[in-house]
C-alpha cells in the first residue's frame, strides 16, 4: 500500500477570517439521476420545487456545472476526492461485493475537514466501494446511514434477478435488507436535521446523498399522488421538501450565515425509463454518455451573506472543484499528490466573470478520453457510446431500449450557441480545434487515454479488496 499522504502547509483562512470567527459549515446535497430540467426554476412541468427555487433566488446557480463522469460511482468519487476518477483508478458504478474502491490513502472531503476537528456525516448513497475498508466510517466520516450502492442493485431489478439482497447500513452494521424505499428520503432528511442540531455549536460537514430520483422510484405517503407528473413528480416534490427541511433548520439555529449549501446531481437522467426519468432540459443524450445530457447537471449554491442572492454564473465548473473550494474557504491543508480540483470561491463571493477552470476532460469507462471543452467549444473524439436517440423509452419502472452509436470523426460544438450539441462546426473553427487538441494531448500525457493507447504518467491505483484481507 502506498505511504500515507503528506500535506502541504495550511492555506490561509478565506477572506481574511480570524481565528475568533465561527468556522464555516458545509452541506452537500447530491441527488441521484436528477437532470438539468428537473427543478421548476429550470422548466420542470407538472410539479413545483419551491424550496429549491427559493434557494436559487436567494443564492447562486452555476449553469455550466459538469460532473466528473456521467455515471454514479465515478461521479461521486470525483466529487469527494477532487480528482478525475481515472486519476485514482476508479471507474463505473461498482456493484455488490466489488473488488475495488477509492484507495484509503486518497483524501476525501471527510478527511479534509477532519484536519480541523469537524464533525462529519454521510446519509444516503455511498457507491465508492462496499467492502468494509472502503466504507464511510473507515474514511473520514463519523456517521453513516444508507445504501452502499445504487437502489436498483437488488433482486427486484426489472431486467435481472442476479443481484443479492440490498443492505441498509447504519454505521458499519447491516440493519435490514430490501428496505421499503419509500422511507429513504424522509429517513435521510431526518437524520441530517438531527446531525445539524447536534453540531449547531461546532463545525460540521454533511453529505446528504439521496437515493432518488434514481429508479426504482418510491415516495412517502405525504407526497404520494401530489403532482401532475405521477410518481416522478411526487418524488421530486419530496426531495424539494427535504431541501426545505435543511434550510429551515439552518435558519432556526442561526447557522445560515456560516453554512455553505451546495445542491447538485451525480449525473443526468436515465431517460430510457420514460415517465420515471427526469429531463435533460434539451441537452443531448443522458446518463452514461459524455454528451452534456450526461455530464451537465443543475447546481445551486446558498450561503446567506456571502453568495449574492439571485445570481448565476456560466463559468465552467465541475463537481471535482467542490473539494478545493471547501479547502480555500476553511483553510484546510490540501493533499500533496496531484488533485484536479480548482476553487470557485471567487465566483461564490460575486465575481461572476471569474474563471474556476480553463478546461475540462470528458473521461468515461476505465480511461477513455471522449471529449474536451474550454467552456465555449467542445471537441468530441471518435468513440462508441450509449445512445437513447431514436428509441422509445419505457414507462412505469420498465426501461426502454438503449442502443449504441459511434462518433466516426472528430466533432466540434459551439456550446454558447448550441448547448444541445447538434451542429458540427469542426471545419469553421480550425484554431479552436488546434487549441482543444493541445488540451487533449496534455490530458493524455497526464491521465492517459485508452482510445489512443496512452497510459498516462500520473495515474494512481484504486484500492483493491485483496490488499485488506
N, C-alpha and C positions, 0 to 999 in steps of 0.2 A: 504494500500500500504506500502511496506517496506520502511524503512528510507533511505534517500539519501545516496549514498556511501560516506564513508570517505576514505581518500587517505593516502598512505604511503609517507614517505619523498621522495623528488625528487631524481631520480637516477643521478649519476654524468654524465657530458657531455661525449659523446662517444669519445674514442681515445684521451682523454686529451684535448679536444677542449676548447678554451677560449671563453668568452662571446663576444669578439670582432669579432670572426669568423662568417661567414654567416651561418644561420641555414640551415639544410638540408630540401629540399622539398621532398614530397613523391607522387608518381603516381602509382596507382594500376590499371592495365588493366585486367579486368576479362571477358573472353569470355564465351559464353553460349553453352554448349554441344560440345566443341572442344575436340577432342581425342588426345591421346598420339602421334598418327601418322599423325597429320594434318598439320604440318609445313614441308616445303621442306627439312630442315636440319634433320628431323626425318623420311624422306622417303615418303612424300606425292607425289602422281603421278598425272600428268596432269595439274599442275599449280605450280607456284613458289611463295614463300613468302620471297622476297629478303630483305625487311626491318627487318622482324623478324629474318631472318638468319644473317643479319649484327649485330643485337642486340645481338645474341648469340655469334657471332665471336668476338665481342668487349666487351662481358660481360661473364656471367656465366650461365650454365644450371644446374638446380637442377633435377637430373634424377630419384630420388626416392621421389617424392613430392606427398603427399596424401591429398585429400580434406577431410573436416570434416565428411561429409556424401555424398553419391553419388546421391544426389537429390538437386535441385536448391535452394529452400528456406533455408533448413537446412545448406547446404554448405555455403551460403552467411552469415547466422547468425554466423557460426563458424569463418569465415574469419574476420568479422567486430568486433566481441567481444573477440576473443582469447579463446573461450570456446567451448568444445564439446557442440553441440546444445542441447543434452538431459540434460546437466547440468543446462541450463537456461530454461528448459521446452519447447523447440522449436522442432518441427519435421515437416517433409514432405515439401510440396510445397503449402502453403496456397493460396487459390483461391479468387475470388471476394467476398467481404463482409465477410472476415474471422473474426471470433470472437476472434482470438488471434494474438499476435505478440511478438517481442522481448520486454521484460519489459523495460520501460523507465529508470529504475534505473540501468540497465546494461550499463556499459561504452562501447561505441563503438569507432572506430578509430577517428571519427569526434570529439567526446567529449575528447578523449585522447589528441589530438593536440591542441584543443581549450584552454587547460590549459596554453599554451604559446602564445595564440593570433593568431594562424594560420587561414588563410582563407581556407574554406572547400567547396567542391562541389561534387555532385553525378550527373552524366549524364548517363542515361540508365535504366537498370532494377533494381528495389529495392528488392521486394519479402521478406520483413521482417514483413509483416502485412500491409494491405491497409487502415485501419481506420486512421483517421486524427492524433490521438495521436501517432501512430507508424511510421509515415512518416518522411522523412529526416529532414525537416526544424524544426521539434519538437525534433530532436535527434542529435544535434551537427553539422548539415550541413547548410551552408549559402545559397547554391543554389542547385536546383534540377530541372531536366527536364528528362522525360522519362516515362516508364511504371511501374505501381505498382506491376505487377506480370508477368508471362510468356506471350509471344506474341501469343501463341496458345489459350489462355483463352479468346476467343471471339466467336461471333456467327458463324464464318466460320470454326470452328474446323472440321476436316474431319470425326470425329466419333460422334459428338454430337452438337446440336444447343442450348444446355441448358445454355451456358454462356451468360451473358449480354454483351452489347457493351463495347469494350475495351477503357478505357480512356487514353489519353495522357495528362500528367500533367506537368505544368510549375509552380514551386514553390509549392503552395497549391491549384492552380486553374486548373480545367479541361479546356484544350484548344482545345479539339477535341475528337472524338470517331472514332474507327476503321480506324485510320490514315493509309494512304498508307505506308506500311512498307519499301518500297524501299528507303525512305528518312532517315531512322533512323541512319544507320551507319555514313552517312555524317553529319547529324544534331548533333549527339553526339560528333563527332570529331571536328566540327567547334566550338561548344560551349566550348569544352575542350581547344582548342587552344586559344580562346578568354579569357578564365579564366586564363590560364597561362600568357598571355600577360598583363592582368590587374594586376597580382600579381607578376610581374617579380622582383619587388624590395621589396617584403615582403614574408614571408614563407607561403607555402600552402600545402594542401593535396588534391589531385584529385583522385576520384574513378570513373573510366570510365568503366561502366558495360554494355558491348554491348549486344544487344538482339540476335545477330546472333553468330554462325550458328544454333541456335535452330529453328526448323520448326514452322511456315511456313517461308521458305526462301524467301528473297527479296533482290534485288540489284539495285543500281542506274544505270542509262544509261551508265555512264562512264566505268562500268565494265561488263555490260551485254554481254554475248557471248564471253568473252575474254579468257576463259580457255578451256581446253580439258576435263574437268570433269563436264561440264554442269553447272547448277545453283549453285551447292555446291561449285565448284571450283571458280566460279565468286565471290561468297560471301566471300570466304577465301582470294581472291586477294584484295577485297575491305577492309577487316579487316586488311590485311597487309599494305595497303595504309594508313589506319588510324594510325597504329603504326608509320609509316614513318613520318606522319604529326606531331605527338607528338615529335618524336626525332629531327626532323628538327627545330621545334620551340625552343626546348631547346638549340640546337646548335646556332641558330641565336641570341638568347638572352643571350648567355654566361652562361647558367644555368646547363650545363651537369655535371660539377664537384661538384655541391652541390644539385643534384637531384637523388634520388633513384627511378628507374623504375622497377616494377615487372609486368610481363605478365604471366597470367595463365588462367585456365578454371574452371568453377564451378563443373564440373563432367565429366565423359566420354561421348562418343557419344551415341545417341539414335539410335542404329544400325538397328532396325526394320523398319526404314524409308528408308533403301536402298540407292539409289543414292542421296538422300537428307540428308544423315548422314555421319559422319566422320569415322575415323579409330582409333581403339584401339592400333594399332601398334603391334598386335599379343597378347595382353593381354586378359585374359579370361572374358567373359560376357561383360557388358557395363553399361550404366546409370541405376540406381535403383537396382543395385546388388553390394554386397560388395566384390566380386572378383575384382581383380585390374583393369579390364577394366572399372569399375565404379568409383573407388577411385583414381587411379593413373593417373595424368594428366601432361601435359607439364608445365614447369615453367622456364622462362628466366629472368635473373636479369641484369640490366645495371646501372652502376654508374661510370662514367669516372674518372679515377684516384684513385679509391678506390677498386672496384671489378676488379680483374685481368682479362685481356682480354683472350678470347679463352679457358676458364677453365670450368670444370664440376665437380660436387660433387655428389657422390652416397649416401651420408649420409641421413638418414631418417629425413625428414622434412615434416611438414604439413602446410596447409593453416592457421590453427589456430596460427601458430608460427610467422606469419607476425606481429601480434599485439605486442608481446614482443620485436621483432627485432626493430620495429619503436620506441618503448619506450626507448630501450637502446641507439639507435643512437641519438635520440633527447633529451634524459634526461628527459622524461616525467614521472611524478608520475603514478604508476600503481594502479588500484583499489584494495581495501583491500579484498573484497570477493574473494574466490578461482577462479583463471582462470587456463587454461590448456596450455597456450602459453609458448613456450621456444624460446629464442633468437638464431638465426643463424648468428648473426653479425660476429662472428669469422670466419665462413665459407666464408662470403662475403669479408672479408679482405684478404682471400687467404689461410687460414688454411683448406685445402680441406679434411683433415682426421679428422677434429674436429667433435664432436658429437653435434647435436642440441637436440635430444631426444633419450631416451633409448628404447621407445616402443610406440606403437600406438594402439588404440582400434577402431575396426570397428563396430560402432553402426549404427543401421538403424531402421526404423519405429519409434514408440514412444520411445522405450528404449530397443531394442534387441541387446545384445552383440553377434555378429555373428562371430567375429574373433579377434585375436590379433597378433601383429608382434613385433619382436625385431629388424627388419631391414634385418635380414638374413633369419630367418624362420618365417612362418606364420601358426598359428594354427586356423583351421576353425571348429566351433562348429556346431552340428546338427541344422538345420533351413531350412525353406522353402523360396525359393527366386524366383524372376522373372528370366526367362531364355529365351535367344534368340537362344540357340543352337538347331539345328535341324529344325528350322522354316524358311521358305523362307521369306526374307524381302520384303516390299512393294517398290514402286517406285513413283517418280514424285509427292511427297507430301502425298501419301497414305501409312499408316503404314501396315506392315505385322503383322502376329500374333506373340504374345509373350506369352509363357506359364509359367508354374511353374515347378520347380524342387526341390527336397528335398535332403539335406545332412543328411544321416541317422546315420552316425558315425563320430567321430572327424577325421579330416584330417590334415596332416602336409605337407607343401610345402617348399622346399628349394629355395628361391627366387633368389639366386645367379645363380643357375644352371637351374632353371625352373620358370622364371618370368610369364609364361603362366599358372601356377598352374594346371599342367596336371598329375603330378606323385606324388601320395600319399606316403610319406616316413615315416609315423607315426611309424611303427614298428622298423625302423632303428635308430631312434634318441630318445630314452626314456628320456635321461637327458633334452634335449631341450623341449620335451613335458611337463616334470615336471616344468621346469622354466616358460614356457609360461602359464601353468595353474595357477601358482602362480601370474603371472601378471594379468591374467583374474580375479582371486579372489580379487585382490586389486581393480580393476575397479568396480567389482560387489558391493563391500562394499561401495565404494565412490559414484558411479553413479547409481548403481542398474542394474538389468537385468531382463526384463520381461520373458525371456526364462527360467530362473531358479527361478522366483518368488522372486527376491531380490529387495527391494525398494530403496536402496542407502541412504546414510546419508547426502550427500552434494548436493542435487538437489534443485534448486530454481524454483519458478513458472514463467511461461510466463506471459506476460501482457494479460489481458482479456478486451474486449471492455466494458463489464458491469461495470468495475471499473472506467470508464472515462465518464460516462453519465452526 
